Amino acid sequence: MVTYDDLEDDPGPVVVRRAAYDAAKKLEKQLKRQKVSDPAFVMAEKKMDDLRAAGKTDEAAFWKEVHDYLMSRESVAANVKTIVLDEGETYNWNVGKVERKS
């Protein structure tokens, strides 16, 4: 789950689950070390497509989430906040805060 409020006067935040956030950061570091010129979202999309073609739908869905997070970050200004949700947390868009599921 990656979402962001795209109203022009209030463009944020980007909300992402911890697992997708961590995988995105790991991918970005890996690509930087390997001096890969393609952006991380392109590589995440490729991984997603490869997994989908191999019939690994759960893994493909996870990499779609990573891709969506990376694309969201590319689509908003640098000062837009990223909110990383840990297990059992949700983001309440109405009040603008993280809440724990009970």
Secondary structure per residue as TSV (DSSP state, phi and psi in degrees):
chain	resnum	aa	ss	phi	psi
A	1	M	-	360.0	115.3
A	2	V	E	-130.2	126.9
A	3	T	E	-143.4	158.3
A	4	Y	E	-151.3	151.3
A	5	D	-	-84.8	112.8
A	6	D	-	-98.6	26.2
A	7	L	B	-65.2	134.9
A	8	E	T	-60.4	-35.6
A	9	D	T	-82.4	-11.7
A	10	D	B	-148.4	84.5
A	11	P	-	-83.6	16.3
A	12	G	-	-143.9	-173.5
A	13	P	-	-88.7	174.1
A	14	V	E	-91.0	128.0
A	15	V	E	-114.9	130.6
A	16	V	E	-145.6	146.9
A	17	R	E	-73.2	150.1
A	18	R	H	-54.7	-44.3
A	19	A	H	-61.3	-43.9
A	20	A	H	-68.5	-40.2
A	21	Y	H	-60.2	-48.5
A	22	D	H	-63.0	-41.2
A	23	A	H	-65.0	-38.0
A	24	A	H	-65.1	-44.4
A	25	K	H	-64.3	-40.7
A	26	K	H	-63.5	-43.4
A	27	L	H	-62.2	-44.5
A	28	E	H	-60.4	-42.7
A	29	K	H	-64.7	-42.4
A	30	Q	H	-61.5	-45.6
A	31	L	H	-66.0	-37.0
A	32	K	H	-65.4	-44.0
A	33	R	H	-61.1	-39.4
A	34	Q	T	-85.3	-1.5
A	35	K	T	56.1	42.4
A	36	V	-	-79.8	132.1
A	37	S	-	-83.1	-23.7
A	38	D	S	-68.0	143.2
A	39	P	-	-64.9	156.3
A	40	A	H	-59.6	-35.6
A	41	F	H	-65.7	-30.4
A	42	V	H	-68.3	-42.1
A	43	M	H	-69.4	-36.7
A	44	A	H	-64.8	-39.9
A	45	E	H	-64.6	-40.7
A	46	K	H	-62.0	-44.8
A	47	K	H	-61.3	-43.0
A	48	M	H	-60.0	-47.2
A	49	D	H	-63.2	-42.1
A	50	D	H	-62.5	-42.6
A	51	L	H	-67.2	-39.9
A	52	R	H	-63.3	-42.9
A	53	A	H	-64.1	-29.9
A	54	A	T	-84.0	1.2
A	55	G	T	80.8	11.7
A	56	K	-	-94.0	76.3
A	57	T	H	-68.1	-35.7
A	58	D	H	-65.2	-45.5
A	59	E	H	-66.0	-38.2
A	60	A	H	-63.2	-40.0
A	61	A	H	-63.8	-38.8
A	62	F	H	-63.5	-44.6
A	63	W	H	-71.6	-22.7
A	64	K	H	-65.5	-40.7
A	65	E	H	-63.3	-42.3
A	66	V	H	-61.6	-47.2
A	67	H	H	-58.0	-47.3
A	68	D	H	-61.3	-40.1
A	69	Y	H	-62.3	-49.1
A	70	L	H	-62.2	-39.7
A	71	M	H	-65.8	-40.6
A	72	S	H	-60.5	-43.5
A	73	R	H	-63.6	-35.4
A	74	E	H	-70.6	-24.8
A	75	S	H	-90.9	-10.0
A	76	V	S	-118.0	164.9
A	77	A	-	-65.5	155.8
A	78	A	T	-60.5	-26.8
A	79	N	T	-86.4	1.5
A	80	V	S	-74.2	129.6
A	81	K	-	-70.8	142.9
A	82	T	E	-105.9	129.1
A	83	I	E	-111.9	120.9
A	84	V	E	-101.4	121.2
A	85	L	E	-93.6	126.1
A	86	D	-	-84.0	169.4
A	87	E	T	-53.1	132.4
A	88	G	T	85.3	3.8
A	89	E	E	-106.9	150.9
A	90	T	E	-133.8	164.4
A	91	Y	E	-110.2	124.8
A	92	N	E	-91.6	105.5
A	93	W	T	-67.9	-27.3
A	94	N	T	-68.4	-36.6
A	95	V	T	-108.4	-8.1
A	96	G	T	70.9	43.5
A	97	K	E	-150.5	161.0
A	98	V	E	-80.8	138.0
A	99	E	E	-128.5	145.9
A	100	R	E	-88.0	136.6
A	101	K	-	-71.3	142.9
A	102	S	-	-102.5	360.0
